Amino acid sequence: MITLEPTAEQRELRDAVRAVLARHPGHAAWVPLTAQVGAAALAVPQEYGGLGCGAAEVAVVMAELGRALSPVPYLGSAVLTVGALLAAGDRRACAEHLPGLAEGSAVGALAWAEEPAGGGGRGSWEADALHARAEPDGGHWLLTGTKRYVLAGPVEPSLLLAFARDRDTGRLGLYELTAPPGGFTVRSTMDPSRPLAEVLLDRTPARLLAAHGDAVLARVRDVACTALAAEQAGAAGRALEVTVRHAKDRCQFGRPIGSFQAVKHRLADMHTAVETSRSLALAAAAAGAPPELAAAARSACSQAYAYVAGEMIQLHGGIGITWEHEAHAFFKRSHGSAQLFGTPSAHRSRLAATLGFTPAP
């Protein structure tokens, strides 16, 4: 049975993370989050210097990062990179890199998505769409290809992992770059609070960590979707809080706008969306990020967050579309995050396939 009620330890973790984010805005929160709270160590097993917690504790941190629209590289380093190393099962790589990732002295990134064939500007996250090439070179490998939408921090990561296909067998593998890539460029995006980079691999030296890349990718995607769903649910909850406060304070015709029935109905709909998405995100995390719950939470939380962020702007009126108000930042994050790790519709299709449903002829 899955319980959605947070434990005392999870409530303490939530309060600690929220306090750090309140005192240290932006990228300045990374050091206290990792050094004082131990946030980056949550998913790392104790044998590698971590705290040995699970997806539920990671979800607590992600929800708070979503509330603050924090740009720290937690998702890319403490979730994706750590998750990929653990799924790969290379004990040497885990012993070498996980202690640094756990304490925050090292920051990792996972080069995953690529531009689909024919372009179109929207990255593809599916395994069969990954075509970066890995060529054997003695006891090492050389990687060639372009990776997009890499979750990045303010500086180039100290550890970069990449998915690529064996040139000879076509088998997908996970590789650790042993030399800097040909290019690591942080791109300007619609959402400035989520740094994304493009990585150019030009016969870049690498070491094979896992030849079973499809299985590693499947597990990483479930972990990533569960963490991102928690972030989206947390951000949607904060957007609702700000909107409710505005509805109480903003007066029109001599009374708060929140007293008008039409506004009450819209706020109630926002509350329903927030609580539904929060329940799914918590269920996926509490269960350890299984494929069906990860896909369901990722799809539902994306749509709920986009809806709530849009209503936030509408109910704030003119101030909601200005740079001076935070509403536009929630709106941008909602639509940007909806494209990470696959679109909501892609995850609904994945959920249907997991449950054994087939489309009608």
Secondary structure, 3 states (H helix, E strand, C coil): CCCCCCCHHHHHHHHHHHHHHHHCCHHHHHHHHHHHHCHHHCCCCHHHCCCCCCHHHHHHHHHHHHHHCCCCCHHHHHHHHHHHHHHHCCHHHHHHHHHHHHHCCCCEEEECCECCCCCCCCCECCHHHCCCEEEEECCEEEEEEEEEEEECCCCCCCEEEEEEEECCCCCEEEEEECCCCCEEEEECCCCCCCCEEEEEEEEEEEEEEECCHHHHHHHHHHHHHHHHHHHHHHHHHHHHHHHHHHHHHCEECCEEHHHCHHHHHHHHHHHHHHHHHHHHHHHHHHCCCCHHHHHHHHHHHHHHHHHHHHHHHHHHHHHHHCCCCCHHHHHHHHHHHCCCCCCHHHHHHHHHHHCCCCCCC
